[in-house]
Amino acid sequence: MNSKYEETTRKDVMVTVLALLIYLGLVFASVLWAPSYIAVFVMIAGLMILVNWHNRTFAYRCGECGRGFQVSPWNNLMSLHSPGGGGGWKYLQCPYCLEWSKAKILKIKKGD
């Protein structure tokens, strides 16, 4: 595995769950108490912030060749994914071997 990436930890999962809960709480509150245009803005802006953070924090390991790689925010948002056991996965095409597979989620090391 590339030294730029490392395995995800329980802490990474908990931080991700917390970020999702905060986002859902903000969306729920805006739907209940804000005008609809503000609620839509909160949903879209919050989703963009969440996807951007996820893209800067996590990468993926190809299920076929085992190499680590990052994806675009659009692919990160739109690809099939699951939290799954032992970390999450996304169904992605590897930029190295060009095979489609369930790519395991990895954490991007800080400072690299």
C-alpha positions, 0 to 999 in steps of 0.5 A: 500500500502507498505510504500516503494512506493508512487504514481507517480507525474507529476514531475515523468512523466516529468522526464521520458519523458525528459529521453526518449527525451534525449535517442531518441535525442542521437539515432537520432544523432548517426544514422545521424552522426556516423558509424553504429556500434557506432549508434548500440552501442548508441542504446543498451547502452542507452536502458540499462541505461534507463531501469536500471534507470527506474528499480531503480526508479519505482515499480508496484502495483498489479491490483488484490491484491494491493500489491507493487512489483518490477520487473527484468530489463528484465520484465521491458523492455519486458512486455506490457505497456502503459502510460495510464491515471492516470499514467502508467501500465504494464501487469505483474504477481504479485509475491504475488497473482500470478494473471496477471493484469495491474499493476499501476506504483509507485515510489520507495521512496528514502532512503528505 
